Amino acid sequence: MTRIAVIGCGYVGAVSAACFAELGHDVDCIDTDPARISVLKRGESPIHEPGLETLLKRGVERGRLHFSSDYPDVFEAKIVFIAVNTPESHEGAADIRAVRDAITLVAPRLKYGSVIVNKSTVPIGTGELVSGMARRSGCGAISVVSNPEFLREGSAIRDFMMPDRLVLGSDDPAAIDTVAALYGNIEAPVLRTDIRTAEMIKYASNAFLATKISFINEIAAICESLGADISEVARGMGMDARIGNRFLGAGLGWGGSCFPKDVRALAHMAAVHGTHPQLLRSVMDINAGQRLRTVQKVREALGGLDRRRIAILGASFKADTDDTRNSPALELASLLHLEGASVVVYDPVVLAERITEAVPEAAVARSVMSAAQDADAVIVATEWQEFADIDLGALGDVVAQRLIIDARNLLDPVAVRSAGFEYHCLGRPASEGGPVLPSVAKAFAVAGGAS
Ligand SMILES: NC(=O)c1ccc[n+]([C@@H]2O[C@H](COP(=O)([O-])OP(=O)(O)OC[C@H]3O[C@@H](n4cnc5c(N)ncnc54)[C@H](O)[C@@H]3O)[C@@H](O)[C@H]2O)c1
């Protein structure tokens, strides 16, 4: 058992702390948000993350998790994880003020030979900045390790306990060994590298996953105009081991607390250092376009949006989380409101105030059926299982107009249409009343003309 500290108890920090306690370590958790700390002290989870509360309760009962909103005078733990937020700044760079604040407070309180482990996603070079700050604070010899986190909200515990790999970057091999030992019971390949490379692996991984989603969304748009089915195309592509089947779901596009800020920060770093990040820029453009394409579908299906009542199912940026940061569902709600629609949002876990903070004009419903009451259109905007299991008969009874826009390709088109709904989705074959498919001859003529 090793005594460690985790600074920042959000989605990454709370999960890491709970999992390290589960692995047998003694964990001091510090967060500057006292409200969050008092929830955690009771062994409750401040966020919706499946399985987290069970681990937190167990960690607290076993006396392995200790929470505080104050930094101790001296850190007993010699390994300190930084898991604070690094949001996007105005220029698109990562804002690392919270990291700086944490290091300013942590470094002078560390014992000789301590290791600072950075789990926050930080710009390349931050590890060296942290080393310099620590050195100047006079805390003596300490080492810095970059240990980027790859967990996904919604399956964070599983991802932490069964990662595809651990990435550890440092110029101190002994410090890497110390951190690797904490994960001792976890079976995963460990990639040991230098600190800048470790920091870059995180950005490159997120940018690649975002690219995969934007790629499939572009293919979905092409499928739609040529009459192919994106679900089957993605299935067929995913069977190729070189491609893999994950992150190939066409829909509203990516959002959340990581991809948008990380892709932008990487593009910003590239531009500042003289590289033109043209692929990353296209990936972001395609993503923004997905929201607009969806609005256009609703507008066309309704013949205009002014004073239309639209039910939006989902507010979180994806299923199984309450995180609404950069949520495509809420961006869609805002866009529809701007065009004069009156929007009603329902989400199984997101608190009403989170929804109205993001879209003040939105009404918030407490169930699918109350959101859909008298609606002119129902939009599936987050892929919650509850929406996949929707009672289409009951839904048909409450809406004003039987129209579903499935922006996540979640529902079975046959079932929806046989329940009497007009159904639109993204990149699946034209429905009755949908666009007329182009003739194959026309496509060949264009291709022939170009050659
Ligand atoms: N959320 C994810 O899925 C995820 C996945 C991988 C990596 N990351 C990265 O991990 C980092 C943390 O992300 P998150 O989603 O957990 O953020 P979060 O906003 O959920 O949590 C950050 C926490 O840090 C606390 N904090 C801020 N400044 C502090 C300070 N000086 N001292 C102590 N506590 C402080 C905040 O109060 C907050 O509770 C980010 O860099 C993010 O990019 C996030």
Ligand as a Chemical Component Dictionary entry (heavy atoms), coordinates in Angstrom:
data_LIG
# 
_chem_comp.id                   LIG 
_chem_comp.type                 NON-POLYMER 
_chem_comp.pdbx_formal_charge   0 
_chem_comp.three_letter_code    LIG 
# 
loop_
_chem_comp_atom.comp_id 
_chem_comp_atom.atom_id 
_chem_comp_atom.alt_atom_id 
_chem_comp_atom.type_symbol 
_chem_comp_atom.charge 
_chem_comp_atom.model_Cartn_x 
_chem_comp_atom.model_Cartn_y 
_chem_comp_atom.model_Cartn_z 
_chem_comp_atom.pdbx_ordinal 
LIG N1  N1  N 0  -13.322 14.106 -18.316 1  
LIG C1  C1  C 0  -12.699 13.174 -19.036 2  
LIG O1  O1  O 0  -13.315 12.269 -19.606 3  
LIG C2  C2  C 0  -11.205 13.213 -19.178 4  
LIG C3  C3  C 0  -10.556 12.093 -19.726 5  
LIG C4  C4  C 0  -9.171  12.126 -19.859 6  
LIG C5  C5  C 0  -8.462  13.275 -19.480 7  
LIG N2  N2  N 1  -9.131  14.355 -18.978 8  
LIG C6  C6  C 0  -8.343  15.524 -18.575 9  
LIG O2  O2  O 0  -8.222  15.481 -17.148 10 
LIG C7  C7  C 0  -8.249  16.796 -16.593 11 
LIG C8  C8  C 0  -9.384  16.892 -15.589 12 
LIG O3  O3  O 0  -10.593 16.733 -16.303 13 
LIG P1  P1  P 0  -11.986 16.545 -15.542 14 
LIG O4  O4  O 0  -13.015 16.274 -16.565 15 
LIG O5  O5  O -1 -11.805 15.593 -14.404 16 
LIG O6  O6  O 0  -12.189 18.028 -14.948 17 
LIG P2  P2  P 0  -13.303 18.485 -13.899 18 
LIG O7  O7  O 0  -13.617 19.886 -14.245 19 
LIG O8  O8  O 0  -14.394 17.486 -13.823 20 
LIG O9  O9  O 0  -12.533 18.421 -12.497 21 
LIG C9  C9  C 0  -11.466 19.254 -12.179 22 
LIG C10 C10 C 0  -11.486 19.475 -10.672 23 
LIG O10 O10 O 0  -10.302 20.185 -10.289 24 
LIG C11 C11 C 0  -10.644 21.071 -9.253  25 
LIG N3  N3  N 0  -9.611  22.111 -9.173  26 
LIG C12 C12 C 0  -9.372  23.144 -10.021 27 
LIG N4  N4  N 0  -8.289  23.844 -9.614  28 
LIG C13 C13 C 0  -7.822  23.234 -8.497  29 
LIG C14 C14 C 0  -6.720  23.462 -7.649  30 
LIG N5  N5  N 0  -5.859  24.456 -7.862  31 
LIG N6  N6  N 0  -6.548  22.641 -6.588  32 
LIG C15 C15 C 0  -7.402  21.621 -6.357  33 
LIG N7  N7  N 0  -8.464  21.339 -7.137  34 
LIG C16 C16 C 0  -8.674  22.140 -8.212  35 
LIG C17 C17 C 0  -12.011 21.599 -9.652  36 
LIG O11 O11 O 0  -12.702 22.126 -8.551  37 
LIG C18 C18 C 0  -12.670 20.323 -10.212 38 
LIG O12 O12 O 0  -13.372 19.619 -9.211  39 
LIG C19 C19 C 0  -8.377  17.739 -17.783 40 
LIG O13 O13 O 0  -7.094  18.148 -18.182 41 
LIG C20 C20 C 0  -8.995  16.852 -18.863 42 
LIG O14 O14 O 0  -8.672  17.296 -20.159 43 
LIG C21 C21 C 0  -10.479 14.346 -18.819 44 
# 
loop_
_chem_comp_bond.comp_id 
_chem_comp_bond.atom_id_1 
_chem_comp_bond.atom_id_2 
_chem_comp_bond.value_order 
_chem_comp_bond.pdbx_ordinal 
LIG N1  C1  SING 1  
LIG C1  O1  DOUB 2  
LIG C1  C2  SING 3  
LIG C2  C3  SING 4  
LIG C2  C21 DOUB 5  
LIG C3  C4  DOUB 6  
LIG C4  C5  SING 7  
LIG C5  N2  DOUB 8  
LIG N2  C6  SING 9  
LIG N2  C21 SING 10 
LIG C6  O2  SING 11 
LIG C6  C20 SING 12 
LIG O2  C7  SING 13 
LIG C7  C8  SING 14 
LIG C7  C19 SING 15 
LIG C8  O3  SING 16 
LIG O3  P1  SING 17 
LIG P1  O4  DOUB 18 
LIG P1  O5  SING 19 
LIG P1  O6  SING 20 
LIG O6  P2  SING 21 
LIG P2  O7  DOUB 22 
LIG P2  O8  SING 23 
LIG P2  O9  SING 24 
LIG O9  C9  SING 25 
LIG C9  C10 SING 26 
LIG C10 O10 SING 27 
LIG C10 C18 SING 28 
LIG O10 C11 SING 29 
LIG C11 N3  SING 30 
LIG C11 C17 SING 31 
LIG N3  C12 SING 32 
LIG N3  C16 SING 33 
LIG C12 N4  DOUB 34 
LIG N4  C13 SING 35 
LIG C13 C14 SING 36 
LIG C13 C16 DOUB 37 
LIG C14 N5  SING 38 
LIG C14 N6  DOUB 39 
LIG N6  C15 SING 40 
LIG C15 N7  DOUB 41 
LIG N7  C16 SING 42 
LIG C17 O11 SING 43 
LIG C17 C18 SING 44 
LIG C18 O12 SING 45 
LIG C19 O13 SING 46 
LIG C19 C20 SING 47 
LIG C20 O14 SING 48 
# 
